[in-house]
Amino acid sequence: MSEEFDDLSVLDDIDIPEVVRDEDPEQSEKNTGSNPKQRLLLGLGGILIVGFGAIASRQFFQATPDPVVPEDLASDVSPSESGSNDTETSEQILGHFPYPEAEVSELVAVSADGRLKLRPAAAEKFLQMQADARQAGINLALLSAFRTIEEQQYLFFDIKEQRAQDTTKRAEVSAPPRYSEHHTGYAIDLGDGNLPATHLQENFENTAAFQWLQNNAARYSFELSFPRDNPQGIAYEPWHWRFVGDQDSLETFYKSRNLNP
């Protein structure tokens, strides 16, 4: 509305004629059309109505809040819809998750001949676990540790052909190359040094070494990778253990994979 009408007191200075009850209708109509004061009053009234209407409309639209998207709907966007590409959630192959191959220069030896290696944190805890087991009369034998993609290729494809195994059957006991936990430098295969016939066999679970691991491995941050009825559908492997004792190892095996410890 125009600033000159912000002060409504100006209307008090306008001489508004009194209504004459018995005035001749024709004369009244004539007066209405010819009286300058009445025309001014009507004009002022129209301007005031338009001004008040404009102010009311502006206040209404300013008071109306912008639409808000609920948080649960705003966050419920699939990667394909948002255009993101999350490499953490790579798909499984035959029940196995993909794993990067550790840098050999970052590994340390955990066997007397230096052939078997692990990442430093895992190596330290394994050697401590092995020494404590020995003090308890347990001969904890290390059968396998870090494994290259090339070595895993032989174990999966070549052995599969030698044994004439179906691919899905082979995957139940051995991971395809690039999908083995051994690539990470955190996984180990263990046996009972006093009972070598049970190495890499299911009956290893009946040995003193396995019973000791069941009771003590968690103290050193090692856990069984493939227990019975595991969610990945991999065959039960009582000899296969993995280290989850630091941030990197924990994220390697659990992040974005919906696996419960």
N, C-alpha and C positions, 0 to 999 in steps of 0.2 A: 504494500500500500504506500502511496506517496507521503513524504514526510510532512507536507503542509497540513495533513489531516490527522496527524498523530495526536494533536491536542483537540479533544472533542469539545472543549469549552467554547470554541468559536460559535457553536450552535446557539449559545445563550445570547449572543449579540444579534441574532437574526429575529426580526419582528414577525412572529407567526400569528396571522389573524385568527380571531375567535370564530367558531362555527356559528352561523346564524341558522336556527332551527327552521324558521318559516320562510326562508329565502326562496324566491322563485327558481325552480329547477333550471329554466332556460337561462336566467340571469346568472345563476351559480355556475353553469357550464361555461358561460361567456367569460365570467370573472376568472375561472380556473385557467382558461387558455390565455388570458391576457395579463394576469397579475405577475409582474416580474419576480416578486418575492416567492411566490408559490413555485414558479419555474426553477428558481435557484434551490429551493428546498428539495424539490423532486430530484434535481441533478445531484445534490449532495448525498441524498439518500441512496441513489443508485451507485455512486462511487463507493460509499461506505460498504454496501452489500458486496460489491465485487472485491473490495480490498479484504474484508473479513473472510470471504470464501477462499481467496488465494492463500492467506495465512493459514487457515485451517487445513487446506490441502497439503501445504508444505510440511506442517508439523506432523500430519498423519504419515506421510511417506518417510520422514526422518525417524519417526518412532517405530516404524516397521523393521524388525531385525532381518539381517540377511539370512538366507537358509543355511542351516548347519548340518553337515554330514556326520552321522553318528560314528564314533571312533571304531566300533566293531565293523562297520561297513567300509570305512575309509581304509582300514588296515587289511581287509579281506580281499587282497588283489593278488592274483596269481602271477608268477614270474613272467609268463608269456604275455599277460596283459600290461605289465609295467615295463616290459622290454628289458628286464635285467636277466643276467645269465649267471646263475649261482653254481660255481664249479664244486662247491662243497657237497652238493647233493647228486653226484654222478650216479648213474644207474648201476645196479649190480649185474654181474654176469654169472649165471649158474649159482646164485647165492653168495657170491664173493664180491666184496667192495674193492674199488681200485685204490692202490697205494703208490706214492712216489718212491723211487729208489733213493736210499740215503747215500750221501757222498762218502765214498770210502775213506777219504782223508779225515772225516769227522769221527770215524769208528776207532775203538780200542780193542786190543786182543783180550780174549777171555779163556783161551785154551793154551796149554803149554807149548804147542807147536806154532801158535800165532795164527792159525787158519780161521778159527772161529772168532767173530768180532761182533760187538754191540755198540750202541751209542753210549757215551760216557756214563750218564746217569743210570742206565739199565745195567751196564757192566759192573759198576760199583756195587749195586744192590745184589746182583746175581752172585758175585764173588763172596760177598758177605753171607748170603743165604747158603751157598755151597759149603763154606767153612763152618757155619753153625750146624748144618746138617751132619757134617763129618764128626763134629764133637758129640753129636747125639747118636753116632753109630750108623749113620745113613750114608751110603755111597751114591751121591747124586751125580749122575753122568750127564754131561752136556753133549747131545747128539748133533744139534744143528742150531745155528744162530742167524746172522745176516746172510741173505741169499740174493744174488744178482738176478736181474730179469733173464739173462741168458741161461743161468743155471735152472731157473724155474721153467723155462721153455723146454729144456731137456726132460725135467721131471714130469711135466704135464703131457707134452705131445709124444715124445719118444717112448716113454714108459707106457703110455696109453696104447701105442702101436705094438710094442713088444708083448703086452698082455692082452691084446685084442679087446680092449675095454671100450664100452660105449662112452661117448663124451660126457654125458650126464653122470654116469657112474664114476668116471675118473674124477669129476669135479667134486664128488662127495668126499674124496680123500685127499685131493690135491688141487690147489688153486691154479687157474690159468696164469700165465706170465702177466705181470703188471697188476695182478690182483691178489698177491700173497702178502700176508702180514710180515713175512720174513724180509721183505724189501725195506721195511721201515727201520730195521736195526733195533727193534723193541721185542721181537718174538723169539722164543727158544723152544727146542724140543728136548725133553728130559727123559732119562731112563734110570733104572736101578742098576748100578754098576755090578752088583752081585748077581743079577739075573738078566744077562744080556739077551736071553731068548724072548724076553718080554718087550724088547725095544720096539717102539712104534707099533705095538699091538694093544688091542683093547684090554687084554688081561693084565696090562701094566697097572691097572687100577687095584689089583690084588696084592701089589708089592708093598713093602715097608716104605719105600721111597715115595710112592704116591700118597700113602696115608699121612706121611710127614708133611708133604706139600699141602694136602687138604687142610691140615691144622695150622700150618705156619707160613705159607707162601704170601698171604695177605700182609704179613708183617713187613715184607720187603716190597710191597706194591706189585706183586705178580698175581695174575688171575688166570683161570682156565678160559681159553678162547672159545672152545666149542664143547660145552657140556652136553649132556643128553637133552634132546628135544630143544635145541637152541633155535632162536627165531630165524636164523639164516638158512636152516635146513641142511647144514653141513653135518657129516657123520661125526659121531662122538669120538673125540681125540683126547684121551686123558694125559697124553704126553706133551700137548701143545699149550704153552703158557705165554702170556704177554705182559709187558711192563706198562703200568699206568700210574707212575709215581711223580710225574711233573706235568706242567700245563700242556706242553707239546704232545706228549704221548696220550694224554687224556683226550685232547681234541682230535688227534689222529684217529682214534678208535670210536669216539662217541659223538662228536659234534655233528648235528643235523642228520643223525641216522636213526633216531628214535629207538636206541638200544638201551636196555636197562642193565646196570651193572649186576 
